[in-house]
Amino acid sequence: MTDNNTLFRGLMQKPYEPTFVPKGDGKLYYDLPDAYLTDQYRPYGPSIQNRFGTNAETRVPFPNITVPDLSFADVVSRRGVFSVFNAGHRRAAGQLIQLFLDQPNPTALSAVAAYVRDRINAPMFQYALAIALIHRDDTRDVEIPSFLELFPDRFVDPAVFPQLREESNLLDRGSRRAIDIPSNYTASDRIDEQRVAYWREDIGISLHHWHWHLVYPATGPDRVVRKDRRGELFYHMHQQTIARYNIERFANGLPRTRSFSQLRETIPEAYFPKIVRSSDGRAYSCRYPNQVMQDVNRTEDQSTVRLADMDISIKRIFEAIDNGFAQATNGDRVPLDNEKGIDILGDMLEASTISINFNYYGDYHQNGHVMLGYIHDPDNSYLEGVGVMGDLTTTMRDPLFYRWHQHIDDIFVRHKQRLPAYTSSDLSFNDITVDSFDVQLNKANAPKNVLLTFWQRSQFDLGTGLDFVPEGNLFVTFTHIQHAPFSYRIQATNNGGSMRRGTVRLFLGPKANERGQTLPFRDQRRHMVELDKFTVDLRPGQNSIVRRSDQSNLTIPYERTFRNIAASSQPGTEVFQFCNCGWPSHVLLPKGSAAGLDYDFFVMISNYNQDRVEEFNENDNCNDAHLFCGLRDRRYPDARSMGYPFDRFTASSVGSLEDFSRPYRNMATTPVSIRFTNTVIART
């Protein structure tokens, strides 16, 4: 009997090559009945079998099936641009997800998927099938490829692809060289925003964003959308991303990104993505300087969004926040001024299909992406496709993404400021004292509180994502920021007479802005980013806690961010699905500066009895990046508000992080210098 990975592996490779073309380096052949073939190839069924099905090591036969009605998917063509921000595309994807979930077993699912694959939009197929596989109990062992592996054209300088095709056609696989993807190829250094292009255009960050939305889709069957605290996770993950981006801007002499809250204002930032879609040979449209958002009326794309409707949506959202309650579809007033309010607001603002009143509060966040994605051609007069802001896979490359989401975060802050400040009982942990706190590189005689960052050159195989090229590896190299491994060293005393369990919370925050001016706590608080969170048992007396940076419950290692299906099919490799949701480990720290840039590192040990939701083992597979991604089929494993203890306003008398932590023995801070070395080191 064919295992699940074999059933689905080839269906998720080379998405524009017909299903009958052997996959898996030519070793896997899907034996399709003639009814599965599209009209283009059905007349040639026997010759196709003779040509392609002879030498494959594994043949997967499929039965005849009841043909599903796929008319709902006509909203986007097979080689068109699929966008989950587009309401019509989202609805079609939701129906496709439901079709896949409805299949009684993996064999039936693979048969339907094989039939559907060549008939609908390829990215929509990949999106819907990935979500279905992640959320079905019987396909948890299926390896989900990264989007880089499927559609490398979204992330790679198009000048690389002709070189890859030349190598693949002229050289045996053992002789092919790796092609280098140039860094910072989207603009010159005369453009200030290009100073942080290495971060915005980091492939791993975009892959994280895509995979997070696979785990937490905004639209689809209720069983895939409705998850514990998903609205709050939408808030928290994006808030932390914006905070990290602003910290990176400070390190590069740029001010905090300016909120795009005035929808009719001129947008000075241009963006020329230089991405060419392999599906249709068209480039993602650029945005020129000083463009202005307009009503979108693109009937061909089923995209119609009016600025007046955006005004109504945000007015109603502000009214709900300021009044302390939201209006449900049945007219009930649902309180927001409590711990669950942020979760309700997150679903309402995103907006997901579990929004408390979608028709009343609208689709503000996603429609903003649509309007900004079509700003260059809002009525389709020039037949231009969407810009990167309108595509979930590419949106984080654009400086405007961060301006838009700074605005979204400011809306959440408007709600958070209505909540009472944390009290002493919320923040203290009786009998627990943090005596000392330092960080140190993992090498002998390293000085305390000095961390290092540098450039790293890594390699990835794009062979399974490039269609209609000879089989075998096609390697590219790319350069990204990286840090030297380090450890947190905490000395804590339990002054009680019995074992106490605590939650260690580790944060980093900028000391100064881009001008070197000290940040007041009201600003620093919004830029405190979580580095790790883990439980610890504290025996009576002194306790020494050492935690390595690579153990973080925020991040996943490089090998899981840039996972490769061909490699993961080897024996002994781990399952790739839900587990690959997590912040990329190589961007755990900000870049810092050549002279060394000082940051505040903060530790807090909170009372686990107040944190506990339900027991779980954070060392289990897939539990290790729960800060952004939660736990599969379980409640979020921390009863505190996400971002605690920095998510709420404090008294005006608290002017610094030291002021905030001084009254509490279970907290400590230490200044840490992060030094950047402008050297490229190859990954070994």
N, C-alpha and C positions, 0 to 999 in steps of 0.2 A: 504494500500500500504506500502511495506517495505521501511524504511528510508535508506538513503545512508550508514550510519554507520553500520547498521545491514547487509546490502549487502556485505560490504567489511571487516568488523571486523574479521570474522572468517578466511577469506582468507589470513590474515596477521598474523595468530597465528599458533604456532606449525608447522613450515614450512615443516617438513618431515613426519608428519602424513597425510595420505590421506585426501582429502577434505570431504569424506563421514563420517569421524569420528567427532562426535559432538564437537563443539568449544564453547568458551564463558562459561567455567565452566560447560560444558555438556548441556547448555540451548539452544544452537543454532545448528540446523541441516540443512545442504544443501541437498535438495531432488534432486538428480542428475539422469537424464536419463541414461540408460545403456551406451549410446555412450560416455558419459563423463568419464566413468570408464576406467582405463588403462587395457591393455591386461591381466595383472596379476590378476585383480579383476573382470573383466566383467563377467566371467562365474558364479560368485556368487552374481550377482545383487540383486535378490529377498531376499536371506538370509541376505545380508548386510542391506537392508532396514528394515527387521524384527528385526535385532539385534540392529541397531544403531538409527533408526528413531522413536522409540516408545515413549520415555519419554521426548523428547526435548520440551521446552516451545514454541520455535519459529521455524517454518519450512519455509525455503526459497526455493520455487520450481524454477527450471530452464527449459527453453524451449529447444527443439532441435535447433542447430545452424548449419550454414555452417562451416565445420571444417576448421580452418586456416592451412596453410602450415607452419610448424614449423621447417623445415629442417635447416634453418639458425641458429637455436639454438644448433645444434649438435656439435658446436665448443667446448662446455664444457659439461661434463656429469652431470646428475641430482645431484650427490653427489660429483662432482669435485669442484675444487677451482676456483671460479669466481674472476677475477681481472679487474677493470676498467683501469688499466695500460696496460693490454694486448690488442693490437689493434684489434685482432679477436673477443675478448669478447666484446669490446666496440662497434664494428659494430653490433654484434648480439643484444646487449642491445638496441642500437639505433633503430633497426628494430622492436624490441618488444615494445618499447615506442611508435613508430609510430602506430603499430597495436592497442594499447590501446587508443591512441588519436583519431584514426579513427572511433571508435565506436560512434554511434549517440546519445546515452544517457547512464546514469549510469546503467540502467537495462541491456542493451546490453553489456556494458563494464564488468559488474560483471559476466555475463554468459560466455563471452570469457575468462575472467580471471580464472573462475572456471574450464573451460576445460583445459586451459594451465597449471595451477598450478602444477599438479602432473606429468607433462610430460617434464619439463625443469629444469635446474639448479635452486635450491631454492633461493640462494642469488641473482641471476640475476633476477628472478621473482620479488622478493621483491624490488630490486633496480628500475626496470623498472616500476612496478606498482606504487610505491611511487612517482616517478617523474611524471608519467601521472596524478595521483590524484592531486598532488600539482599544476599542470599547466593547468588542465581543469577547466573551469568556473563552471561547474555543479557538481563538487565534492570537492569544497573548504571546505565543512563542515566535510569531512571525517578525522577521527583521524589517523594520521600516527604514528605507534609505533616506539619507539627508537630501534636501532640495538641491544642494550643490552637485550631488551625484546624478540627479535626474535632469536638472536644467542649469548646467553650468554657465550658460549664456547670461543668466541674471547677475552674475557676480564677477565675471572675468572680462578683461579688456578684449574686445572682439579681434584685435590684431593677433591674438594668440592662436585663434582657431585655424586660420590657414596654415600656420606652421605645424599644428598638431595633425592636420589632415595630410600634409606633405610627409611628415614622419611616418604616419600609419600606412600610407600607400606605398612608400618606397623602401621602408626598412623592416626587417624582421623585428619582432617584439623585443628580443634581447639586445638589439642595437639602437633602440630608440632613446633619444636623450630627453631630459626634462626641459620643458619650455618655461621660462621665467615670466610671471605676471608682473608688469611694472607697478611700482608703488606711486600713489598720488598722480594718476594719469587723467583725472577729470578736470583739473584746472592748474594754472601756474601759481607760483608762490607769491605773485602780486595780489592774489585774492586772499584776504585775511582768513576767511572761513576754511581755506585749504590747510591751515595749521592743524586742524583736528580731523582732516579727511581720513587719516590712518585709523581713527576710532570709528567715525560714522560709517566708513566703507569696509570696516573689518568684516570678513566673511562670517566668522563665528558668531558675531552679534546678530547679524541678519538671520542666521540659521536658528539661533535661540528664539528669536521673535516668532519665526515661522512655526517652530515645533511647539512653542507655548500655545499658539492658537490652534494647533491640531488637538492638543489635550483639552483646551478650553475654548471650543468654537462658540461663536456668538449665535449661530443659527443652526438648526437641525432638529432631529428628534429630541424629545425632552430628556431621554435617558443619557444623551451625550452632552447636553447643555447644562442641565441642572446638577451642579456639584456644590459641595459644601464651601461656602464663602467665596464663590467664583467672582462675584462682583467686587468684593474687597481685594481679591488677588489681582484683578484687572487694575484697580487703583494702585496697589502696592508695587507690583512689578514695573509699571510704567513710571511711577513716582521715583523709584530707586534708579531706574534707567536715566531719567532726566537729571537727577542729582549727580549721578556719575558723569554724565556728559558735561554738566556745568563745572564740576571739579576738574575735568580734563581741559576745559576752556581756560579756567584760571591758570593752570599750569603752562598754558601756551600763550599767555598774555591777552586773552580774550575775555570780555565781560560775560556775565550770566546771559543765557539766551533770553531774548525778549518775548514775552507772551504775545501770541497772535490772537488777541481778544477783540480787536476792532476789525470786523470782517470786511469792511470797505476801504481799509487803508492800503496804500501802496506798499508792495512787498519789494524791498531793495535787493534781497538775496536772489541771485540767479542760480540755476543748477543745470549743467549739461552732463547728463549721466554717462554718455558714450557706451551704452549697452544696446546690442543688436539682438533681437529675438531670432533664434534659429527657426522658429515655427513658421514665420512669414517673411523673414529678411528685413523687417521694419525695425527702426530704432525707437527706443523709448523717447518720447518727445521731451524737449528741453523747456525750461522756463527762463525767459529773459528778465533782466533787471527791471524793477519798478512796474511789474504787472499788478493787476487788480482783479480780485475775485468777482465773478459775474454769475447770474443765473445760468444753470446748466440745463440745456434742453436738447438732448441727444436721443431722439426717439429710436434711432437704430440700435443704440446700446441699452435701451430701456433705462436711461439715466435722466431724470428730471428732478432738479433740486432748485428751489427758489431761496434767495437770500431772505425774503420776507418770512418764509417758513422757518428758517434758521433762527430768525429773531424771535418768533413765537416760541419755539422750543426752548431757547435759553432763558427767555423771560419766565416761562412756566417752571423750569428747573430752579431758577433763582428763587421764585416764590415758594417752591416746596422747601428749599433749604432755609430760607428766612422765616417761614412760618413753622418749621419744625415738623412738618408732616407732608406726605405725598398722597395724592388722590388715586385710589385704586380704580379698576374698571367698573366695579360695582358701586362706586361712590364713597366707599369707606375711607376714612382718614387713617393712614398708616404712619405711626410716629417714626421720625428720623433721628431725633435727639437721644439716641441710646447706642449701645454697642453694635446693634444690627443695622443702624442707619447707613453706615458706609457701604455695606453689602448691597442694600436696596438701591442706593444712589449709584453704585458702580454698574449694576445691571441696567439701570435707567439711562445712564449717560453713555454707556458704550455704543449702541444699545443692543442688548441681547434679546432673544425671543422670550426670556423670562422677565423682561422689564415689567414693572408693576402696572404700567399703563402705556404700552408702546404707542398707541394711536394718539394719546394726549401729549406725551412728552417728546415723541418723535425719535429721530435717528440722528441726533446732533453730531456725535463724534464721527460716525462712519460717513455721514453726508459731508462733513468737513473734508475728509480725505477725498471724496468724489469731486468736490468743487475745486480743491487745490490740484487734484490729478488732471483735471480738464481745463485748467486756467488758460492754457494756450489756445484752446479751440472749443469753447463751451457749447457751441451749437453745431459742431461737426461740419462747419462750412469748408474746412480744408481737409476733411477726411483723415485727420490726425488721430492716432491712438492715444492711450492714456499715458501720463507721465508717471514717474516712479512713486509719487505720493499716492497714486491710486491703485497700487499693487502691493499687497501685503509682503511679498517676498523681497521687494526692493525699497520700501518706503523709508527704512531707517538710514538709507544712504543720503537722504536729502536734508540740508539744514532746516528746511521748513517743517519737517516732522517734529523736531524738537521744539520749535516755536509753537506749533499746534498743541503738542502735548504739554508744554508748559502752561498753556491756557487751560487745558483739561485739568491739570493738577491744581491750578489756582481755584478752579471750581470746587474741587474736593476740599481744599484748604478753607474755603468759605464755610463749608459744613463743619470741618474739624474745629474751627475757632468758636463754634457755639457750644462745644462740649466742655465740661469742667476740667480744670487742670488736674493732673494726677496728685493724689494726696500722699502724705507720708506713708500711710499703710499700703498704698498701691506700689510704692517704690522701694520700701525698706525690706530687709530680710533679717529678722532678729537673730542675734548670736553669730552672724556670719560677717567676717571682716576680710576685705581684700587688702593684704599687707603690702604687696608689691606687684607690679605688672610691667613686663618688658617684652619686646620682640627681638629676634635674633636670627640671622642667616644660619642655615643648616650646614655650617662648616666650622672647623676647629678655629678657635681664637677670634671668631668674628666679633666686631664691636656690637654692643647693644644698641638697639633702636636706630639702626641704619639699614635700610633695605635698598636693593638694586633692581633696576629695570634696564632692558636692552632690546634690540631688534632680534627677532629669530626668523630664520628662513626654514619653512616647512614644505612638505611635498604631499601632493594628493593625486590620485589616479582618476582621471575623467573618462576613462574608457567606456564605462557603462552608461554615460550620459550623452555621448555624441552619436547621433544616428548616421547610418549609412557609411560607416568607415570600417575597415578591417578589424577583426577581433584583436584583443590584447590590450596591454597597458598603454595609457597615454598620460604621462605624468606632467604635472605643472608644479612649479615652486612659487611660493608667495611669502611675503615678509609681513610680520605682525609684531605687535608689542608683546613682551614677555617679562616675567619677573623671576629672580632667583628664589628658590624655595626657602621658606623661613618657618619659624615656630613662635607661638605665643607662650610665654612663661609666666604663670600666675602663682603667687603664694597666697593662700587663704587660710584663715583660722576659723574653726568651728568652736565657739566658746560655750556651747551647750554640752550636755552630758550624753547625747545619743547621736547616731548617724542622721544627717540631714541630706536631702536631695535638692540640688539646685539646678537652675538653667543658666549656663554661661552665655552671655550675649556680647558679641564683639562688633564694634563699629569703628569706622574711620570718618573723620571730618576735616575739611580744609580750615586752616588757621586764618588765611588771608585771601583777599580777592585778587584779581589780575594785576592790580596796582601795588600789591603788597600791603594793603591796608587791612588791619585786623577786622575780621568779621564779627559783628555783634551776635550774641547767641540767638536772637530771633531769626537771623539769616543762616547762621551755621547749623541750627537745628534742622532746617529743611534740607541740608546737604550732608547729614549724617547717613552714611551708607553702611548697610549690614555686611559684615565679612563672614560671620559664622554664628551658629547657635547650636549648643549641644548640652546634654544633661551630664551631671557629675554627682557622685556620692561623696559627701564630705564627712569624714570620720571626726570624732572629737579631737581637738588639738590642731596642729598645723597640717596643711595639705599642700602638696606641690602638684600643679596641673601643667602639663606640657601638651600643646595641641599643634600639630603640623598644619601648615597652610593648605596642603593638598587633601586634608581631611574635611574641608569646608562643606557644610550642608547647604551652601548656596550654589556651588559650582559642580560641573562635571569635567572630567579630564579631556584633554585634547583628542584622545582616541575615540571618545564618544560624541564630541561635537562634530568632528570630521570623520565620522564612521564611514566605512566602505563595505558595501554588501559583498563584493567579491572576497574581501579579506574575512569578513565576519562569517562566511559560510564554512570556514575551516573548523575542524573539531576543536572544542574547548573554548570557543569564544562565547561571549555573553549575549543574552537576548537584547535586541535593539527595538524598543518601542517606547513605552512610557518613560523608561529609565533615561532616555536621552533628552529629556526636558531639564534644562539647567543652564545657569549663567556660565559662559566659557571661562575656564580657569585662567587662561592667559591674560584676561582683562580683569582679574580680581583687584589689582592695584592700579592707581593712576600712574601716569608716566613719570611724574616728578620733574626734576630739572638737573642739568649737568652739575650745578653747584650744590645740589641737594635742596629739596623743598620740604619744609616742615608741615606735618599733619598732626592732628590730635587723634590718638588711638584711645578708645574707651572700652572698658570692660565693666559689666554688671553681672552679678550673680543674683537671680531672682528666685523666689520661693516656688519650687516645683509643684507644691500642693495647690498653688494658685494658678499655675501654668497648665497643669495636666488636663488633657482631654480624654485620651485613652492610651493605654500602653502600646508602644511600638518599638521596634529595634532599628535604630537609625543606621546600623551597619548592614542591614539586609539590602540585597540588591534592589535598586530603584527607590530606596528611601533616603538616599544621600543628597538630594538636591531639593528638599521639600520647602525651603524658604520661599522660592518663587513658584514651585510646581505642586505643592501639596503631596498627598499620598493617594495612590490609586485605590479607589473604592472605599476610602476611609475619610474620616473627618480631618480637617486641618489640625496638625498636632500641637497647637499652641493656643490656649484660651485667651491670651492677651490680644489686644488690637495689633494688627500688622504695623510694624514701624515702632512699636513700643520700645523705649520710653520717650521717643522723640516726635511722636505723631501729634501731640497736643501742645497748645500754647502754654507758656509759663508766665509767672508773675513778672512784671517789669523790673523787679529788683534782681532778677537773674540775668546778669550781663555777660556771662561767659560759661563755658563748659565746666570750668572749675567751680563756679558758683552753683551750678546745677548739681554737681556730684558731691560737693563738700559735706552736706548734712548727712550723707548716707555712707556708712562704713562698707556696704556691699558693692560700692562703685569705686573705680579708680581711672585715672587718665595718665597718659604718658606721651610726650612729644616724640615723633619719629620722623627722621629725615629719609626721603626717597630720592636716591641719586640715579639719574639716567645716564647710561653710557651709549654714545652714538656708534655702536658697533653691531654688526650683523653676525650672529652665531647660528650655524646650521643645526637643526634638530638631529640628534643622533638616533 
